[in-house]
Amino acid sequence: MKRDKLEALIGRVVTIILLDGDEITGELHKTGEELFKNNASLYIPRKRYTLIKQDGNNTCVFRSSHVKKLYLNIGGIDFKY
């Protein structure tokens, strides 16, 4: 997936399907944000993304090229990106 598409959705709740088939839902964030200043594994890597689940836990760190499909849920309707 192109990086500019992911950048446009930062801060939104999305569902992604990675190349290995994992399906993850959470709020999309970019590594290096101030939010992750105290977590080196999420602050130091550049050009990577992570999802924060509703319980506040982070999921894996991934590159934009690892995203196979992305869905944005608005009002119970999934929009494929």
C-alpha positions, 0 to 999 in steps of 0.5 A: 500500500502507498505510504500517502494512503496510510498517512491520510488515515493516521489517528483513525480506527482501521482494520488491516490485513498484512501480507502474512494474513494477520487481520488487526483492528486499531487506531493507526499511528506512525512510529516516532510520534511524541506519544511513543517517546518513552518506548524506544521500539516505537519511537526510534524506527522511522517510516513504520506504522503501528495500531493501538487497540482499544485496550491501549496495547500496541500491535506489531510494527509494520511497513506500508508495503506489508499492508495487503488490504485496509478497511476504514469503518465509519458508522458500521460500514467498512470502506476498502482503501 
